[in-house]
Amino acid sequence: MNTVNKEYKEILGDFLPSLGKPDRKWITTIIVLLMIIGIGLLAFVYQVIEGQVVTGMRDHVVLAVYIVNFIFFIGLSYAGALIAGVFHLAGINWGRPLLRMLEIVTLTSLIVGPIFILVCIGRPERFLYMFLYARIQSPLIWDVIAIVSDLFFCIVYLNFTYIKDFAKLRDCSELKVSNWRKKLYTIFSWGYNNTKAQEKLLNQALNIMAAIIIPTSIIAYSLLAWLFGMNQRVGWHNSIFAPYFVLTAVYSGIAILILIMWYYRKYFKLEKYITKEHFNYLGFTLLILSLFYGYFSFSEYITSWYNSQKTESILLSKFWDFSEYGTMFIFSNVFAAIIPIIIIAFPKFRSINSITITSALILIALWFKRYLIVVPSLETPYIPIQDTRMEWVHYSATWVEWLVTLAGVAFFVLVFVIMSKLAPIIPVSEMEEKARGIRFF
């Protein structure tokens, strides 16, 4: 039978208060998040009843904030899977405390992202047609296959990473939780008793799944990029989109990981496990990625500028026009390509809080970047638009779209709040093995 050793009990002691009976603060947080999600659902129902006319989308701008959210969350998902897989296969010991955060980001984002596709289509009841009458020639179906495959792999991988902790929690007498929690630990520990044979098989399974999700994530997000790159629309027909999308996904993933680290470190008193070195390591990663992002952005815009097509010039002029997208364009480039270099490269400015604030600004900037990819291109067709209302040509999101977006963010946070109550947000079994000097594999 599995035994809970001394090292595990000592580490678990730091998490017992967060795993125990829900307190008033936790319950209030859940209620607030559920209310936000409920309001978003009501906004979606209103949209279904009244039609897409309640959104800012029209005949010309048929993809907008919903698709921007889809690209953003899917990027976070693939980034989380990619980074977690690399941490595991490379045996990066300092990354062990961060694995569970990355895995939850992966799964949650992979659920939230596709929901925005369902919200975006005018007839959501026809969503199943994508599976029933799919045409493999369509790049859209390629993306559906990639998302479904990645979702399956991520669920399996997440469950594998929880097995050791669930088995320990199942047998931990110090953990006073309800019977249904104990049954949950028993079911999803899959009879694991920490024998040498079981440990060997589980480690082999984790290695295989990590090796699978790394290329799957890269290919899946590249497929999403090709949905744009294979289109002849101005601003989209670009061979750099696939590596550009993968780069910005990893960039976003590191940034949100830093925000999550900061929150759990501060409010759950995890300074022992999430140290300043973690912020420095990931901060330097942001610095490197900001240089790559600046290079890719420059390459994209310089080729578009050199292009002699009039439509390309019109699109670029909108990025410098502050009455249109100038503010968003400047923000997305300054705060994603320049500010990280200034804050992180110089020790005088580098601290846990400054790295965290920079990460938050990077996330906003990269969301703006996705917006600049989608909306301005749709507003700039090759054939000039004539004799129509300008509000039909120029997109502006409505309250319905913002409420649905807020609900998606609330759901993302809700999963983290619930998952950190069911099991420690730090993989305690990994920390125990680290304390005993055991590598990943």
C-alpha positions as CSV (number, residue, x, y, z in Angstrom):
1,M,0.0,0.0,0.0
2,N,1.2,3.5,-0.8
3,T,2.7,5.3,2.2
4,V,3.0,9.0,2.8
5,N,6.6,9.6,3.7
6,K,8.0,12.4,6.0
7,E,9.2,14.6,3.1
8,Y,5.8,14.6,1.5
9,K,4.0,15.4,4.8
10,E,6.3,18.3,5.5
11,I,5.7,19.8,2.1
12,L,2.0,19.1,2.1
13,G,1.7,20.9,5.4
14,D,2.2,24.2,3.5
15,F,-0.9,23.4,1.4
16,L,-3.3,21.9,3.9
17,P,-5.1,25.2,4.7
18,S,-5.9,25.8,1.0
19,L,-7.1,22.2,0.6
20,G,-9.4,22.2,3.6
21,K,-12.9,23.3,4.1
22,P,-13.8,26.3,1.9
23,D,-13.8,29.5,3.8
24,R,-15.9,32.6,3.2
25,K,-13.4,34.3,0.9
26,W,-13.2,31.2,-1.3
27,I,-17.0,30.9,-1.5
28,T,-17.4,34.6,-2.3
29,T,-14.9,34.3,-5.1
30,I,-16.8,31.4,-6.6
31,I,-20.1,33.2,-6.4
32,V,-18.7,36.3,-8.0
33,L,-17.1,34.3,-10.9
34,L,-20.3,32.3,-11.4
35,M,-22.3,35.6,-11.5
36,I,-20.0,37.0,-14.2
37,I,-20.3,33.7,-16.2
38,G,-24.1,33.8,-15.8
39,I,-24.3,37.4,-17.1
40,G,-22.2,36.4,-20.0
41,L,-24.5,33.4,-20.7
42,L,-27.5,35.8,-20.6
43,A,-25.7,38.1,-23.1
44,F,-25.1,35.1,-25.4
45,V,-28.8,34.0,-25.1
46,Y,-29.8,37.5,-26.0
47,Q,-27.5,37.4,-29.0
48,V,-29.0,34.1,-30.2
49,I,-32.5,35.4,-29.9
50,E,-31.9,38.8,-31.5
51,G,-29.2,37.7,-34.0
52,Q,-25.7,39.0,-34.7
53,V,-27.1,42.5,-35.2
54,V,-26.6,43.0,-31.4
55,T,-22.8,42.6,-32.0
56,G,-20.6,44.9,-33.9
57,M,-20.0,42.3,-36.6
58,R,-21.5,43.1,-40.1
59,D,-21.1,41.8,-43.6
60,H,-17.6,43.1,-44.0
61,V,-16.2,42.5,-40.5
62,V,-17.5,39.0,-39.9
63,L,-14.7,38.0,-37.5
64,A,-14.0,40.3,-34.5
65,V,-13.4,40.1,-30.7
66,Y,-14.7,36.6,-30.4
67,I,-12.1,35.3,-32.9
68,V,-9.4,37.4,-31.3
69,N,-10.3,35.7,-28.0
70,F,-10.2,32.3,-29.7
71,I,-6.7,32.9,-31.1
72,F,-5.5,34.3,-27.8
73,F,-6.7,31.5,-25.6
74,I,-5.7,28.8,-28.0
75,G,-2.3,30.3,-28.0
76,L,-2.1,30.2,-24.2
77,S,-3.1,26.5,-24.4
78,Y,-0.5,25.5,-26.9
79,A,2.1,27.5,-25.1
80,G,1.3,25.9,-21.7
81,A,1.6,22.4,-23.3
82,L,4.8,23.2,-25.1
83,I,6.5,24.8,-22.1
84,A,5.4,22.0,-19.7
85,G,6.6,19.3,-22.2
86,V,10.0,21.0,-22.6
87,F,10.4,21.4,-18.8
88,H,9.6,17.7,-18.3
89,L,11.7,16.2,-21.1
90,A,14.7,18.5,-20.5
91,G,14.6,17.6,-16.8
92,I,14.6,21.3,-15.7
93,N,14.4,20.9,-11.9
94,W,13.7,24.5,-11.2
95,G,10.6,24.3,-13.4
96,R,9.0,21.5,-11.3
97,P,6.9,23.9,-9.1
98,L,5.4,25.5,-12.2
99,L,4.3,22.3,-14.1
100,R,0.7,22.2,-12.6
101,M,0.1,25.8,-13.4
102,L,1.1,25.3,-17.0
103,E,-1.0,22.1,-17.3
104,I,-4.1,23.9,-16.0
105,V,-3.5,26.8,-18.3
106,T,-3.3,24.4,-21.2
107,L,-6.5,22.5,-20.5
108,T,-8.6,25.5,-19.4
109,S,-7.6,27.6,-22.4
110,L,-8.2,24.7,-24.8
111,I,-11.8,24.6,-23.4
112,V,-12.4,28.4,-23.3
113,G,-11.0,29.2,-26.8
114,P,-13.2,27.0,-28.9
115,I,-16.3,28.3,-27.0
116,F,-15.7,31.6,-28.7
117,I,-16.1,30.0,-32.1
118,L,-19.5,28.6,-31.0
119,V,-20.4,32.1,-29.8
120,C,-19.2,33.7,-33.0
121,I,-21.3,31.7,-35.5
122,G,-24.8,33.0,-36.2
123,R,-26.4,29.6,-36.0
124,P,-24.8,27.8,-33.0
125,E,-27.2,24.8,-33.4
126,R,-25.3,24.0,-36.6
127,F,-22.0,23.6,-34.8
128,L,-22.2,19.8,-35.0
129,Y,-22.3,20.1,-38.8
130,M,-18.5,20.7,-38.7
131,F,-18.2,17.1,-37.5
132,L,-21.0,15.5,-39.3
133,Y,-20.3,17.0,-42.8
134,A,-16.6,17.8,-42.5
135,R,-14.6,18.2,-45.7
136,I,-10.9,17.3,-45.2
137,Q,-10.0,19.7,-48.0
138,S,-10.9,22.6,-45.7
139,P,-8.2,24.2,-43.6
140,L,-10.9,24.9,-41.0
141,I,-11.4,21.2,-40.5
142,W,-7.6,20.8,-40.1
143,D,-7.9,23.1,-37.1
144,V,-10.8,21.3,-35.7
145,I,-8.9,18.0,-35.9
146,A,-5.8,19.6,-34.3
147,I,-7.8,21.1,-31.4
148,V,-9.7,17.9,-30.6
149,S,-6.5,15.8,-30.8
150,D,-4.6,18.3,-28.6
151,L,-7.5,18.4,-26.1
152,F,-7.4,14.6,-25.8
153,F,-3.7,14.5,-25.3
154,C,-3.8,17.3,-22.7
155,I,-6.5,15.7,-20.6
156,V,-4.6,12.4,-20.5
157,Y,-1.3,14.2,-19.7
158,L,-2.9,16.3,-17.0
159,N,-4.4,13.2,-15.4
160,F,-1.0,11.4,-15.5
161,T,0.6,14.3,-13.7
162,Y,-2.0,14.2,-10.9
163,I,-1.7,10.5,-10.2
164,K,1.1,10.6,-7.7
165,D,-0.4,13.5,-5.7
166,F,-3.9,12.0,-5.8
167,A,-2.5,8.7,-4.5
168,K,-0.7,10.6,-1.7
169,L,-3.7,12.6,-0.8
170,R,-5.8,9.5,-0.8
171,D,-3.7,8.0,1.9
172,C,-2.9,11.1,3.9
173,S,-4.6,10.9,7.3
174,E,-3.7,14.6,8.1
175,L,-5.9,15.8,5.2
176,K,-9.5,16.2,6.6
177,V,-11.8,16.5,3.6
178,S,-15.2,15.2,2.6
179,N,-15.8,11.6,1.5
180,W,-16.5,12.6,-2.1
181,R,-13.0,14.2,-2.2
182,K,-11.4,11.0,-1.0
183,K,-13.4,9.0,-3.5
184,L,-12.2,11.4,-6.2
185,Y,-8.6,10.9,-5.2
186,T,-9.1,7.1,-5.2
187,I,-10.7,7.0,-8.6
188,F,-8.2,9.3,-10.4
189,S,-5.1,7.8,-8.7
190,W,-5.9,4.7,-10.7
191,G,-4.7,2.3,-8.0
192,Y,-1.2,3.8,-7.9
193,N,0.7,2.6,-4.9
194,N,4.2,3.9,-5.6
195,T,5.7,0.6,-6.4
196,K,8.9,0.6,-8.6
197,A,7.0,-1.0,-11.5
198,Q,4.2,1.5,-11.3
199,E,6.6,4.4,-11.0
200,K,8.6,3.2,-14.0
201,L,5.5,2.8,-16.2
202,L,4.1,6.2,-15.1
203,N,7.3,8.0,-15.9
204,Q,7.5,6.3,-19.3
205,A,3.9,7.4,-20.0
206,L,4.7,11.0,-18.9
207,N,7.8,11.0,-21.2
208,I,5.7,9.7,-24.1
209,M,2.9,12.2,-23.6
210,A,5.3,15.1,-23.2
211,A,7.0,14.1,-26.4
212,I,3.7,14.0,-28.2
213,I,2.2,17.3,-27.0
214,I,5.3,19.4,-28.0
215,P,5.0,18.8,-31.8
216,T,1.2,18.6,-31.5
217,S,1.1,22.1,-30.0
218,I,3.4,23.5,-32.7
219,I,1.6,21.9,-35.5
220,A,-1.9,22.8,-34.2
221,Y,-1.1,26.5,-33.8
222,S,0.6,26.6,-37.1
223,L,-2.6,25.2,-38.7
224,L,-4.5,28.1,-37.1
225,A,-2.0,30.5,-38.6
226,W,-2.4,28.9,-42.0
227,L,-6.1,29.6,-41.9
228,F,-5.0,33.2,-42.2
229,G,-1.9,32.8,-44.3
230,M,-3.6,30.8,-47.0
231,N,-6.2,33.5,-47.5
232,Q,-5.6,36.1,-50.2
233,R,-6.9,38.9,-47.9
234,V,-4.6,41.9,-47.4
235,G,-2.6,41.6,-44.2
236,W,-3.1,37.8,-43.9
237,H,-1.4,36.3,-46.9
238,N,2.0,36.0,-45.3
239,S,4.3,33.1,-45.1
240,I,5.7,34.3,-41.7
241,F,2.4,33.7,-39.9
242,A,3.0,30.2,-38.6
243,P,6.3,30.8,-36.8
244,Y,5.0,34.2,-35.8
245,F,1.9,32.7,-34.2
246,V,4.0,30.0,-32.3
247,L,6.3,32.7,-31.1
248,T,3.6,34.9,-29.7
249,A,1.9,31.9,-28.2
250,V,5.0,31.0,-26.2
251,Y,5.4,34.7,-25.3
252,S,1.9,34.9,-24.0
253,G,2.3,31.6,-22.1
254,I,5.4,32.8,-20.2
255,A,3.7,36.1,-19.4
256,I,0.5,34.6,-18.0
257,L,2.6,32.0,-16.1
258,I,4.4,34.8,-14.3
259,L,1.1,36.5,-13.4
260,I,-0.2,33.2,-11.9
261,M,3.1,32.6,-10.1
262,W,2.9,36.1,-8.6
263,Y,-0.7,35.5,-7.4
264,Y,-0.1,32.2,-5.7
265,R,3.2,33.2,-4.3
266,K,1.7,36.3,-2.6
267,Y,-1.7,35.0,-1.4
268,F,-0.8,31.4,-0.6
269,K,2.6,32.2,1.0
270,L,4.6,30.0,-1.4
271,E,7.8,32.0,-1.3
272,K,9.6,28.7,-0.5
273,Y,8.6,27.1,-3.7
274,I,8.2,30.1,-6.1
275,T,11.3,32.1,-5.6
276,K,12.8,35.2,-7.1
277,E,15.0,33.0,-9.3
278,H,11.8,31.7,-11.0
279,F,10.8,35.2,-11.9
280,N,14.4,36.0,-13.1
281,Y,14.6,32.9,-15.2
282,L,11.2,33.6,-16.8
283,G,11.9,37.3,-17.0
284,F,15.1,36.6,-19.1
285,T,13.0,34.3,-21.3
286,L,10.6,37.2,-21.8
287,L,13.6,39.4,-22.8
288,I,14.7,36.9,-25.4
289,L,11.2,36.5,-26.8
290,S,10.7,40.2,-26.9
291,L,13.7,40.5,-29.2
292,F,12.3,37.8,-31.5
293,Y,8.9,39.4,-31.4
294,G,10.4,42.7,-32.4
295,Y,12.3,41.1,-35.3
296,F,9.2,39.2,-36.6
297,S,7.1,42.4,-36.3
298,F,9.7,44.4,-38.2
299,S,9.9,41.7,-40.9
300,E,6.1,41.6,-41.3
301,Y,5.7,45.4,-41.6
302,I,8.8,46.1,-43.7
303,T,7.7,43.6,-46.4
304,S,4.2,45.0,-46.3
305,W,5.5,48.5,-46.6
306,Y,7.8,47.6,-49.6
307,N,4.8,46.0,-51.3
308,S,3.6,48.2,-54.1
309,Q,-0.1,47.2,-53.7
310,K,-2.3,50.1,-52.9
311,T,-4.4,48.1,-50.4
312,E,-1.3,47.2,-48.4
313,S,-0.5,50.9,-48.1
314,I,-4.1,51.7,-47.0
315,L,-3.9,49.0,-44.3
316,L,-0.5,50.2,-43.0
317,S,-1.7,53.8,-42.9
318,K,-4.5,52.7,-40.5
319,F,-1.8,51.5,-38.1
320,W,-0.3,55.0,-37.9
321,D,-3.5,56.9,-37.8
322,F,-4.4,57.6,-34.2
323,S,-8.1,58.1,-35.2
324,E,-8.1,54.4,-36.2
325,Y,-5.6,51.9,-34.8
326,G,-2.5,54.1,-34.1
327,T,-2.8,53.8,-30.3
328,M,-3.3,50.1,-30.3
329,F,-0.5,49.6,-32.8
330,I,2.0,51.7,-30.8
331,F,0.9,49.9,-27.5
332,S,1.3,46.4,-29.0
333,N,4.8,47.1,-30.2
334,V,6.2,49.3,-27.5
335,F,5.0,47.1,-24.6
336,A,5.7,43.8,-26.2
337,A,9.0,44.6,-28.0
338,I,10.7,47.5,-26.1
339,I,9.5,47.8,-22.5
340,P,10.5,44.2,-21.6
341,I,14.1,45.0,-22.7
342,I,14.3,48.1,-20.6
343,I,12.7,46.6,-17.5
344,I,14.4,43.2,-17.5
345,A,17.8,43.8,-19.0
346,F,18.8,46.4,-16.4
347,P,19.1,45.1,-12.8
348,K,18.1,48.5,-11.5
349,F,14.6,48.0,-12.8
350,R,14.3,44.3,-12.4
351,S,12.2,42.9,-9.5
352,I,9.4,40.5,-8.9
353,N,6.8,43.2,-9.1
354,S,8.3,44.9,-12.2
355,I,8.5,41.6,-14.1
356,T,4.9,40.8,-13.1
357,I,3.7,44.2,-14.3
358,T,5.6,43.9,-17.5
359,S,4.0,40.5,-18.1
360,A,0.5,42.0,-17.7
361,L,1.4,44.7,-20.2
362,I,2.8,42.1,-22.6
363,L,-0.5,40.1,-22.4
364,I,-2.5,43.2,-23.2
365,A,-0.2,44.1,-26.1
366,L,-0.3,40.6,-27.6
367,W,-4.1,40.6,-27.4
368,F,-4.0,44.0,-29.3
369,K,-1.7,42.3,-31.8
370,R,-4.3,39.6,-32.5
371,Y,-6.9,42.3,-32.8
372,L,-4.7,44.2,-35.4
373,I,-4.4,41.0,-37.4
374,V,-8.1,40.3,-37.6
375,V,-10.2,43.5,-37.7
376,P,-8.2,46.0,-39.8
377,S,-7.7,43.5,-42.6
378,L,-11.4,42.8,-42.8
379,E,-12.1,46.5,-42.9
380,T,-9.7,46.9,-45.9
381,P,-10.9,44.8,-48.9
382,Y,-9.2,44.9,-52.3
383,I,-12.3,46.3,-53.9
384,P,-13.2,49.7,-52.3
385,I,-16.5,49.7,-50.3
386,Q,-19.0,52.2,-51.6
387,D,-22.6,53.3,-50.8
388,T,-22.9,51.7,-47.4
389,R,-23.1,52.9,-43.8
390,M,-19.7,53.6,-42.3
391,E,-20.6,51.8,-39.1
392,W,-21.0,48.7,-41.1
393,V,-17.5,49.0,-42.5
394,H,-15.8,50.1,-39.2
395,Y,-16.1,47.6,-36.5
396,S,-16.8,48.5,-32.8
397,A,-17.5,45.8,-30.2
398,T,-20.8,46.0,-28.3
399,W,-21.6,45.4,-24.7
400,V,-22.7,41.9,-25.6
401,E,-19.3,40.9,-26.9
402,W,-17.5,42.4,-23.9
403,L,-19.8,40.6,-21.4
404,V,-19.2,37.3,-23.2
405,T,-15.5,37.9,-23.2
406,L,-15.5,38.7,-19.5
407,A,-17.4,35.5,-18.9
408,G,-14.7,33.5,-20.7
409,V,-12.0,35.1,-18.5
410,A,-14.1,34.4,-15.4
411,F,-14.4,30.7,-16.4
412,F,-10.6,30.6,-16.9
413,V,-10.1,32.0,-13.3
414,L,-12.8,29.7,-11.9
415,V,-11.1,26.6,-13.1
416,F,-7.9,27.7,-11.3
417,V,-9.8,28.5,-8.1
418,I,-11.4,25.0,-8.1
419,M,-8.4,23.0,-9.1
420,S,-6.2,24.6,-6.4
421,K,-8.8,23.6,-3.9
422,L,-8.9,19.9,-5.1
423,A,-5.1,19.5,-5.1
424,P,-2.0,21.7,-4.4
425,I,-1.2,24.1,-7.1
426,I,2.4,23.0,-6.7
427,P,2.9,19.3,-7.6
428,V,3.9,18.1,-4.1
429,S,5.1,14.7,-5.3
430,E,7.5,16.4,-7.7
431,M,8.8,18.7,-4.9
432,E,9.3,15.6,-2.7
433,E,11.3,13.9,-5.4
434,K,13.3,17.1,-5.9
435,A,14.1,17.2,-2.1
436,R,15.3,13.6,-2.4
437,G,17.5,14.5,-5.4
438,I,15.4,12.5,-8.0
439,R,15.3,13.8,-11.5
440,F,12.2,13.8,-13.8
441,F,13.2,10.6,-15.5
